[in-house]
């Protein structure tokens, strides 16, 4: 069969009748190739022109840049008029019947940079024995010539192929000096070199509009401190949250973690339908979904952490898919005074204190009792710098008693410290932090009592006595504050 094919090739070229010509009636659109474009942010790495020979001529073929536009179905030797740059881009030797891959990175970069229009490339080999190639009209689709472009975007390399009947559009034809007004755009093969004593050139042009515009989806996971499902000023992002991407047929696409600012981005995506899944960190819950009127500022995760199906168009970057999460307070256990100090609304943590105020340190209305009516007063008490210093026994009692009463208000059992709290309140009704030094100087029995009370309340708040510290529970028992 190979021998027969070669025989036909030998005869066919004598009569300009190519062995695989099907003389198709197909004709391409009357369009010039478009400007080469890559996805936004992409950098060209390499471009190769690939063509398969039908005969092994052993000759050297040169690649040139075409300098004027031409149409596949009308181009002839005369109207083409030798419109190519004589500078040789690259050469190859047709030593066997095989594929040849030619580096045309510089040429393609020039198209990218608009240094010159994309009119395609030309093959010529001068006054030597002809070389025969498959064209884009060949019935053997796998042998169609093609351009492969590899590029880098976001640290990842990808490649695309422009090839007629597979991806994109390729226009090709040969022109022949022997028949200067004849068009050969529908030929199923291409030729270079001398045929019938006169030269042939092959012309190829690649329609770059086939380059896909890639899409992206992403945005933000934030600590929703007021649990309202809306991003408020000052609510911080949460780093290290796992985010998964699926198509809408539940096929896994990619995974990543939010960055130090709580941001995530899936890019280099083909146009299509996707959904995002947020993996809830331990101890957190999702905020209410789709709250408010601004899709860019709400939480899009349902109770299972998944968004709805999202349609991404080619080239679209959709940065509106967010998840609000909040960390509930454990109930029925105790928290340290450090916890209550940092959860009073003066930092990135939720204000868990205000809801339980007013709290009296001492009996309500007692002459020297301290009324904690705001989170600001609570922080002052817990820091032990405003109502005396931390070397003041009554100042320490204030802090541990307030912490104990906040824990009790939050649902902690107080049976083990009930008597201590009652005794401390009775004492603080008649004594405040200014009385500590006089009591020490007088060697009052209250000095040891105060130390005992704040020591026991410290043990209670740390979970050494009573129901236990919240962090000691594996099952958590998490509930939203107030429930």
Secondary structure by P-SEA (a helix, b strand, c coil): caaaaaaaaaaaaaaccccccccccccccccccccccccccccccbbbbbbbbcccccbbbbbbbbcbbbbccccccccccccccccccccccccccbbbbbbaaaaaaaaaaccccccbbbbbbccccbbbbbcccccccccccbbbbbbccccbbbbbbbbccccbbbbbbccccccccccccccccccccccccbbbbbbbbbccccccbbbbbccccccccccccccccccccccbbbbbbbcccccccccccccccccccccccccccbbbbbbbccccccccccccccccccccccccccccbbbbcccccccccbbbbbbbbbccccccaaaaaaacccccccccccccccccccccccccbbbbccaaaaaaaaacccccccccaaaaaaaaaaaaaaaaaacccccccaaaaaaaaaaaacccccaaaaaaaacccaaaaaaaaaaaaaaaaaccccccccccccccccccccc
